[in-house]
Amino acid sequence: MEIIKQSNKVIFLLLVISNIIMSIADVVFTFIGSPDLLIEGHPLVYVFGLGWKSLIITSIIFLIIIIVLLYYFFFRFNRVVIQCEGIKQYVSMLFYNLPDKFIWTLYKFPNNKIGLSYFFASLGCVLAIVILIGKLFAVFLWIGVINNLEILNIYHNNFNILMTPFGRSDVLIGGIILALFVWCYWFLREYKMNKKHLKMKLNN
């Protein structure tokens, strides 16, 4: 148990520090590449016409949200053992206390305390990973812009990138796919742990 706690601390600190470093790097490279924000792809800039102060405040707010949710997952989150058959039933029981409502996850928020607990725990992991990779991608793009790298021109020429109210289309689509992948992986991992606990109960 002590080893698990120590491992949680290490992973928590690694994710927090990585997100802080990449957030700072994103701001620094954005300033180097476009101090006037004329080519910045953040929707706060090109949709709402806001400036540096808004970008920095938004970045800090997201960092705080990530840290709080990660802390909850690693140090306050309590797992429960669910009697179920299959991952769909597992998620349905967690979120709605019903075995056959998995489809509700596409449009309905969890309606019980346990479901909300799992939702926010998973959200912390999803945001920490997706935003970290998103910031890393942004830094690579700025490095390409600053150094006028040919690979950046090839990338833009081969992808039909649109500016949407929610950000660049490539970043938006990539972010959604990555978030779904991380979410599915997180719940699959929890389901496997649940199966293991159920088996231990039966053996006892």
LUMKOLBA-914579 format. One line per field, with one value per residue: chain; x, y, z of N, C-alpha, C in turn. Coordinates in nm, 3 decimals, decimal comma. Example, Ala and Ser with C-alpha at 12.3 -4.5 7.8 and 13.67 -1.06 7.14 Angstrom:
<sites>
ch = (A_A) .
n.east = (1,319_1,285) .
n.north = (-0,569_-0,225) .
n.up = (0,780_0,708) .
ca.east = (1,230_1,367) .
ca.north = (-0,450_-0,106) .
ca.up = (0,780_0,714) .
c.east = (1,320_1,290) .
c.north = (-0,330_0,003) .
c.up = (0,780_0,787) .
</sites>
This chain:
<sites>
ch = (A_A_A_A_A_A_A_A_A_A_A_A_A_A_A_A_A_A_A_A_A_A_A_A_A_A_A_A_A_A_A_A_A_A_A_A_A_A_A_A_A_A_A_A_A_A_A_A_A_A_A_A_A_A_A_A_A_A_A_A_A_A_A_A_A_A_A_A_A_A_A_A_A_A_A_A_A_A_A_A_A_A_A_A_A_A_A_A_A_A_A_A_A_A_A_A_A_A_A_A_A_A_A_A_A_A_A_A_A_A_A_A_A_A_A_A_A_A_A_A_A_A_A_A_A_A_A_A_A_A_A_A_A_A_A_A_A_A_A_A_A_A_A_A_A_A_A_A_A_A_A_A_A_A_A_A_A_A_A_A_A_A_A_A_A_A_A_A_A_A_A_A_A_A_A_A_A_A_A_A_A_A_A_A_A_A_A_A_A_A_A_A_A_A_A_A_A_A_A_A_A_A_A_A) .
n.east = (0,082_0,195_0,384_0,221_0,104_0,333_0,402_0,179_0,220_0,454_0,372_0,165_0,309_0,479_0,300_0,184_0,409_0,501_0,283_0,288_0,543_0,510_0,301_0,419_0,622_0,467_0,355_0,591_0,708_0,500_0,509_0,761_0,723_0,497_0,455_0,261_0,038_-0,085_-0,082_-0,166_-0,339_-0,536_-0,876_-0,970_-0,828_-0,854_-1,130_-1,262_-1,100_-0,926_-0,637_-0,295_-0,322_-0,564_-0,500_-0,296_-0,426_-0,629_-0,474_-0,360_-0,592_-0,679_-0,462_-0,488_-0,735_-0,669_-0,470_-0,617_-0,814_-0,649_-0,525_-0,746_-0,805_-0,571_-0,538_-0,777_-0,985_-1,213_-1,251_-1,520_-1,673_-1,837_-2,103_-2,120_-2,161_-1,953_-1,804_-1,973_-2,203_-2,085_-2,002_-2,254_-2,385_-2,222_-2,262_-2,543_-2,678_-2,812_-2,831_-2,847_-2,811_-2,603_-2,588_-2,674_-2,450_-2,359_-2,499_-2,597_-2,545_-2,374_-2,589_-2,558_-2,375_-2,145_-2,101_-2,046_-1,812_-1,636_-1,645_-1,525_-1,274_-1,174_-1,181_-0,980_-0,746_-0,777_-0,777_-0,522_-0,348_-0,434_-0,424_-0,156_-0,025_-0,137_-0,028_0,241_0,237_0,166_0,394_0,584_0,480_0,519_0,798_0,849_0,739_0,896_1,150_1,106_1,057_1,055_0,904_0,681_0,539_0,484_0,316_0,096_0,015_-0,075_-0,286_-0,615_-0,661_-0,881_-1,007_-1,191_-1,464_-1,380_-1,115_-0,819_-0,893_-0,745_-0,618_-0,841_-0,988_-0,791_-0,757_-1,009_-1,021_-0,798_-0,878_-1,107_-0,985_-0,813_-1,004_-1,156_-0,955_-0,900_-1,140_-1,157_-0,935_-1,016_-1,236_-1,116_-0,976_-1,193_-1,305_-1,105_-1,124_-1,380_-1,340_-1,165_-1,336_-1,518_-1,353_-1,295) .
n.north = (-0,121_0,122_0,151_0,192_0,439_0,601_0,577_0,701_0,964_1,028_1,005_1,194_1,435_1,437_1,468_1,716_1,892_1,863_1,969_2,234_2,319_2,291_2,470_2,715_2,711_2,719_2,977_3,132_3,062_3,140_3,416_3,472_3,391_3,534_3,815_4,014_3,869_3,820_3,593_3,399_3,105_3,071_3,063_3,266_3,482_3,517_3,497_3,639_3,857_3,905_3,960_3,917_3,906_3,768_3,519_3,425_3,422_3,234_3,007_2,969_2,919_2,676_2,516_2,516_2,384_2,133_2,047_2,035_1,839_1,622_1,585_1,509_1,262_1,105_1,111_1,134_0,998_0,730_0,396_0,180_-0,145_-0,299_-0,508_-0,666_-0,739_-0,718_-0,425_-0,218_-0,248_-0,210_0,067_0,182_0,107_0,240_0,511_0,549_0,371_0,167_-0,122_-0,118_0,124_0,235_0,384_0,631_0,765_0,911_1,145_1,219_1,337_1,189_1,064_1,015_1,002_0,837_0,799_1,063_1,102_0,921_1,031_1,290_1,214_1,074_1,280_1,453_1,309_1,288_1,561_1,639_1,488_1,535_1,819_1,860_1,726_1,875_2,131_2,069_2,007_2,259_2,406_2,281_2,360_2,639_2,646_2,562_2,778_2,996_2,922_2,892_2,635_2,384_2,155_2,235_2,384_2,178_2,023_2,198_2,225_1,974_1,920_2,018_2,276_2,441_2,737_2,730_2,829_2,707_2,662_2,563_2,337_2,097_2,065_2,059_1,830_1,633_1,658_1,580_1,311_1,206_1,257_1,093_0,845_0,833_0,850_0,615_0,425_0,475_0,404_0,137_0,034_0,075_-0,093_-0,345_-0,359_-0,365_-0,612_-0,778_-0,734_-0,834_-1,105_-1,171_-1,138_-1,345_-1,566_-1,548) .
n.up = (0,000_0,078_-0,121_-0,343_-0,275_-0,278_-0,546_-0,663_-0,577_-0,718_-0,990_-0,992_-0,932_-1,153_-1,369_-1,301_-1,292_-1,556_-1,700_-1,608_-1,700_-1,981_-2,023_-1,961_-2,154_-2,387_-2,371_-2,380_-2,632_-2,797_-2,757_-2,866_-3,131_-3,215_-3,099_-3,115_-3,141_-3,387_-3,547_-3,377_-3,280_-3,091_-2,991_-2,819_-2,900_-3,190_-3,225_-3,016_-2,988_-2,777_-2,558_-2,441_-2,160_-2,118_-2,233_-2,064_-1,812_-1,867_-1,915_-1,661_-1,510_-1,624_-1,551_-1,271_-1,245_-1,353_-1,169_-0,928_-0,993_-1,055_-0,808_-0,661_-0,788_-0,742_-0,463_-0,316_-0,431_-0,418_-0,495_-0,595_-0,574_-0,833_-0,918_-1,215_-1,569_-1,813_-1,969_-2,054_-1,898_-1,655_-1,660_-1,696_-1,459_-1,274_-1,338_-1,350_-1,188_-1,310_-1,520_-1,801_-1,939_-2,088_-2,323_-2,243_-2,162_-2,372_-2,380_-2,133_-1,804_-1,522_-1,261_-0,994_-0,680_-0,679_-0,953_-1,033_-0,890_-1,019_-1,273_-1,242_-1,149_-1,371_-1,555_-1,467_-1,533_-1,811_-1,897_-1,804_-1,964_-2,233_-2,260_-2,199_-2,416_-2,621_-2,571_-2,611_-2,883_-2,980_-2,913_-3,079_-3,325_-3,308_-3,297_-3,555_-3,698_-3,606_-3,695_-3,959_-4,078_-4,327_-4,297_-4,159_-4,348_-4,528_-4,368_-4,329_-4,592_-4,657_-4,492_-4,453_-4,283_-4,074_-3,916_-3,638_-3,414_-3,183_-3,194_-3,387_-3,652_-3,684_-3,435_-3,271_-3,362_-3,326_-3,049_-2,949_-3,035_-2,898_-2,632_-2,611_-2,645_-2,417_-2,215_-2,263_-2,222_-1,951_-1,819_-1,899_-1,770_-1,504_-1,502_-1,536_-1,295_-1,127_-1,197_-1,104_-0,827_-0,783_-0,840_-0,636_-0,420_-0,465_-0,436_-0,170) .
ca.east = (0,000_0,286_0,446_0,120_0,095_0,453_0,389_0,080_0,284_0,549_0,296_0,097_0,407_0,527_0,197_0,170_0,528_0,503_0,183_0,337_0,654_0,460_0,220_0,515_0,688_0,370_0,349_0,721_0,724_0,399_0,561_0,872_0,672_0,395_0,433_0,138_-0,070_-0,153_-0,096_-0,202_-0,457_-0,629_-1,004_-0,985_-0,762_-0,909_-1,276_-1,306_-1,009_-0,861_-0,492_-0,205_-0,373_-0,665_-0,433_-0,223_-0,525_-0,692_-0,375_-0,349_-0,717_-0,675_-0,362_-0,547_-0,838_-0,599_-0,404_-0,722_-0,874_-0,548_-0,510_-0,863_-0,793_-0,460_-0,532_-0,908_-1,079_-1,238_-1,315_-1,623_-1,681_-1,967_-2,141_-2,160_-2,116_-1,907_-1,768_-2,088_-2,286_-2,005_-2,014_-2,395_-2,413_-2,149_-2,317_-2,689_-2,733_-2,893_-2,737_-2,867_-2,822_-2,473_-2,611_-2,694_-2,321_-2,335_-2,569_-2,651_-2,448_-2,399_-2,694_-2,537_-2,250_-2,035_-2,079_-1,979_-1,676_-1,559_-1,638_-1,425_-1,143_-1,130_-1,163_-0,848_-0,646_-0,797_-0,729_-0,378_-0,278_-0,471_-0,371_-0,010_0,013_-0,177_0,074_0,363_0,213_0,171_0,535_0,648_0,433_0,586_0,937_0,845_0,713_1,011_1,266_1,059_1,088_0,980_0,811_0,557_0,468_0,433_0,204_-0,019_-0,029_-0,137_-0,405_-0,705_-0,681_-0,979_-1,015_-1,328_-1,481_-1,324_-0,973_-0,781_-0,963_-0,657_-0,600_-0,972_-1,017_-0,691_-0,785_-1,128_-0,982_-0,709_-0,958_-1,189_-0,894_-0,770_-1,122_-1,187_-0,849_-0,914_-1,252_-1,121_-0,844_-1,098_-1,319_-1,030_-0,952_-1,320_-1,315_-1,008_-1,180_-1,494_-1,285_-1,110_-1,451_-1,574_-1,258_-1,302) .
ca.north = (0,000_0,236_0,162_0,252_0,581_0,667_0,580_0,804_1,094_1,049_1,028_1,322_1,542_1,435_1,528_1,858_1,965_1,861_2,064_2,369_2,349_2,309_2,593_2,826_2,702_2,764_3,124_3,187_3,045_3,225_3,553_3,482_3,374_3,634_3,903_4,092_3,767_3,825_3,457_3,308_3,028_3,054_3,130_3,389_3,591_3,546_3,506_3,744_3,971_3,930_3,966_3,838_3,887_3,662_3,392_3,384_3,390_3,108_2,901_2,949_2,858_2,535_2,450_2,497_2,280_2,006_2,010_1,998_1,712_1,517_1,561_1,430_1,126_1,031_1,110_1,139_0,915_0,597_0,303_0,089_-0,271_-0,308_-0,638_-0,635_-0,829_-0,638_-0,287_-0,132_-0,258_-0,149_0,213_0,213_0,094_0,347_0,644_0,563_0,265_0,081_-0,204_-0,114_0,263_0,281_0,485_0,761_0,832_0,999_1,273_1,243_1,348_1,094_1,114_0,970_1,048_0,752_0,831_1,193_1,080_0,858_1,126_1,394_1,148_1,047_1,409_1,503_1,238_1,325_1,698_1,645_1,429_1,601_1,956_1,848_1,694_1,990_2,236_2,021_2,026_2,404_2,447_2,235_2,447_2,768_2,625_2,560_2,915_3,081_2,882_2,878_2,499_2,336_2,052_2,303_2,414_2,050_1,985_2,284_2,201_1,842_1,914_2,132_2,329_2,549_2,804_2,720_2,904_2,632_2,644_2,503_2,210_1,982_2,053_2,023_1,689_1,552_1,664_1,499_1,170_1,171_1,257_0,971_0,732_0,833_0,819_0,472_0,350_0,493_0,323_-0,003_0,001_0,065_-0,213_-0,461_-0,361_-0,407_-0,758_-0,841_-0,728_-0,926_-1,240_-1,189_-1,156_-1,479_-1,662_-1,539) .
ca.up = (0,000_0,085_-0,253_-0,430_-0,238_-0,327_-0,692_-0,692_-0,558_-0,827_-1,114_-0,973_-0,947_-1,291_-1,455_-1,266_-1,336_-1,703_-1,747_-1,578_-1,792_-2,117_-2,027_-1,967_-2,285_-2,487_-2,363_-2,423_-2,777_-2,860_-2,753_-2,961_-3,266_-3,251_-2,982_-3,134_-3,148_-3,516_-3,603_-3,269_-3,316_-2,979_-3,020_-2,741_-2,974_-3,323_-3,221_-2,924_-2,996_-2,649_-2,568_-2,360_-2,024_-2,123_-2,259_-1,943_-1,709_-1,908_-1,894_-1,515_-1,466_-1,664_-1,467_-1,138_-1,259_-1,372_-1,043_-0,831_-1,033_-1,040_-0,665_-0,620_-0,839_-0,681_-0,317_-0,250_-0,505_-0,361_-0,588_-0,543_-0,650_-0,898_-0,973_-1,352_-1,675_-1,926_-1,938_-2,075_-1,779_-1,547_-1,669_-1,676_-1,316_-1,205_-1,366_-1,340_-1,103_-1,396_-1,598_-1,946_-1,984_-2,135_-2,427_-2,179_-2,144_-2,487_-2,370_-2,000_-1,696_-1,412_-1,171_-0,856_-0,619_-0,724_-1,094_-1,039_-0,840_-1,127_-1,384_-1,215_-1,141_-1,508_-1,622_-1,430_-1,614_-1,952_-1,918_-1,781_-2,077_-2,358_-2,262_-2,205_-2,554_-2,701_-2,550_-2,675_-3,026_-3,006_-2,906_-3,202_-3,433_-3,295_-3,337_-3,700_-3,745_-3,572_-3,776_-4,096_-4,117_-4,442_-4,253_-4,119_-4,473_-4,580_-4,282_-4,358_-4,730_-4,668_-4,408_-4,474_-4,147_-4,064_-3,786_-3,587_-3,287_-3,072_-3,219_-3,515_-3,675_-3,661_-3,291_-3,214_-3,395_-3,257_-2,906_-2,922_-3,052_-2,786_-2,509_-2,612_-2,625_-2,277_-2,133_-2,279_-2,156_-1,806_-1,770_-1,921_-1,660_-1,382_-1,516_-1,510_-1,151_-1,067_-1,219_-1,014_-0,692_-0,780_-0,834_-0,499_-0,331_-0,485_-0,380_-0,024) .
c.east = (0,086_0,353_0,351_0,107_0,214_0,450_0,290_0,139_0,376_0,475_0,224_0,193_0,459_0,428_0,182_0,288_0,535_0,404_0,226_0,446_0,603_0,372_0,311_0,583_0,596_0,361_0,476_0,736_0,619_0,448_0,674_0,820_0,574_0,364_0,306_0,015_-0,145_-0,171_-0,124_-0,334_-0,555_-0,759_-1,028_-0,929_-0,837_-1,062_-1,321_-1,213_-0,940_-0,710_-0,418_-0,261_-0,474_-0,602_-0,365_-0,320_-0,593_-0,600_-0,362_-0,474_-0,719_-0,575_-0,418_-0,651_-0,773_-0,538_-0,506_-0,781_-0,775_-0,527_-0,627_-0,847_-0,687_-0,470_-0,668_-1,011_-1,089_-1,311_-1,422_-1,622_-1,824_-1,989_-2,193_-2,109_-2,079_-1,888_-1,885_-2,179_-2,216_-2,022_-2,157_-2,433_-2,344_-2,222_-2,465_-2,757_-2,828_-2,800_-2,742_-2,879_-2,688_-2,486_-2,628_-2,563_-2,290_-2,400_-2,618_-2,542_-2,477_-2,498_-2,679_-2,397_-2,129_-1,999_-2,005_-1,834_-1,586_-1,541_-1,527_-1,284_-1,088_-1,102_-1,026_-0,739_-0,655_-0,740_-0,577_-0,301_-0,306_-0,413_-0,218_0,037_-0,023_-0,076_0,205_0,353_0,223_0,314_0,609_0,607_0,504_0,734_0,948_0,826_0,838_1,131_1,231_1,091_0,997_0,874_0,676_0,474_0,408_0,309_0,079_-0,072_-0,105_-0,261_-0,488_-0,745_-0,775_-0,973_-1,161_-1,341_-1,420_-1,174_-0,946_-0,846_-0,875_-0,636_-0,729_-1,003_-0,920_-0,716_-0,904_-1,095_-0,896_-0,787_-1,043_-1,104_-0,853_-0,886_-1,156_-1,083_-0,865_-1,026_-1,227_-1,029_-0,922_-1,185_-1,239_-0,997_-1,077_-1,338_-1,222_-1,061_-1,299_-1,446_-1,230_-1,223_-1,509_-1,484_-1,258_-1,438) .
c.north = (0,127_0,261_0,230_0,401_0,659_0,682_0,688_0,943_1,128_1,084_1,163_1,439_1,551_1,502_1,678_1,939_1,972_1,962_2,208_2,410_2,376_2,433_2,715_2,829_2,753_2,916_3,187_3,179_3,125_3,369_3,573_3,480_3,481_3,723_3,987_4,002_3,765_3,687_3,354_3,238_3,005_3,129_3,256_3,510_3,621_3,549_3,626_3,866_4,005_3,917_3,875_3,806_3,773_3,525_3,338_3,343_3,256_2,990_2,868_2,878_2,708_2,456_2,419_2,384_2,142_1,958_1,963_1,862_1,596_1,482_1,476_1,284_1,046_1,017_1,109_1,044_0,775_0,509_0,221_-0,036_-0,287_-0,449_-0,615_-0,743_-0,743_-0,492_-0,190_-0,131_-0,193_0,003_0,257_0,208_0,205_0,480_0,658_0,460_0,172_0,005_-0,183_0,028_0,321_0,393_0,624_0,838_0,929_1,136_1,307_1,238_1,241_1,150_1,061_1,009_0,968_0,783_0,963_1,183_1,023_0,955_1,229_1,336_1,123_1,177_1,469_1,440_1,277_1,464_1,707_1,594_1,504_1,742_1,954_1,822_1,810_2,104_2,197_2,039_2,173_2,455_2,404_2,321_2,583_2,757_2,625_2,699_3,003_3,051_2,861_2,739_2,452_2,233_2,112_2,338_2,288_2,007_2,066_2,261_2,070_1,825_2,040_2,189_2,450_2,610_2,805_2,805_2,835_2,604_2,587_2,367_2,089_1,957_2,005_1,875_1,596_1,545_1,578_1,349_1,124_1,162_1,131_0,847_0,720_0,796_0,670_0,387_0,356_0,403_0,174_-0,051_-0,016_-0,061_-0,339_-0,472_-0,408_-0,558_-0,833_-0,845_-0,823_-1,070_-1,271_-1,211_-1,296_-1,586_-1,663_-1,590) .
c.up = (0,000_-0,049_-0,351_-0,403_-0,291_-0,478_-0,736_-0,681_-0,675_-0,957_-1,108_-0,997_-1,090_-1,386_-1,429_-1,319_-1,488_-1,760_-1,723_-1,677_-1,933_-2,131_-2,038_-2,104_-2,396_-2,489_-2,417_-2,575_-2,855_-2,866_-2,853_-3,104_-3,310_-3,131_-2,991_-3,148_-3,281_-3,578_-3,494_-3,302_-3,204_-3,008_-2,938_-2,815_-3,104_-3,328_-3,137_-2,920_-2,866_-2,662_-2,472_-2,220_-2,020_-2,145_-2,134_-1,833_-1,739_-1,881_-1,745_-1,461_-1,500_-1,582_-1,328_-1,141_-1,271_-1,241_-0,940_-0,864_-1,021_-0,893_-0,613_-0,663_-0,763_-0,530_-0,246_-0,312_-0,442_-0,462_-0,517_-0,629_-0,701_-0,951_-1,114_-1,447_-1,796_-1,890_-1,957_-1,951_-1,659_-1,544_-1,642_-1,528_-1,236_-1,217_-1,331_-1,250_-1,179_-1,490_-1,749_-2,002_-2,031_-2,238_-2,368_-2,163_-2,258_-2,469_-2,229_-1,894_-1,590_-1,310_-1,028_-0,810_-0,668_-0,869_-1,111_-0,993_-0,949_-1,244_-1,360_-1,202_-1,280_-1,582_-1,591_-1,515_-1,761_-1,979_-1,905_-1,901_-2,207_-2,367_-2,269_-2,349_-2,648_-2,691_-2,620_-2,827_-3,064_-3,006_-3,032_-3,322_-3,429_-3,332_-3,490_-3,760_-3,726_-3,663_-3,923_-4,154_-4,230_-4,402_-4,210_-4,242_-4,534_-4,502_-4,316_-4,500_-4,745_-4,582_-4,429_-4,338_-4,151_-3,925_-3,742_-3,461_-3,167_-3,090_-3,357_-3,531_-3,648_-3,511_-3,225_-3,238_-3,323_-3,108_-2,867_-2,931_-2,934_-2,655_-2,500_-2,586_-2,478_-2,186_-2,140_-2,207_-2,004_-1,752_-1,793_-1,809_-1,529_-1,385_-1,486_-1,361_-1,078_-1,079_-1,123_-0,871_-0,678_-0,767_-0,696_-0,400_-0,341_-0,423_-0,227_0,026) .
</sites>
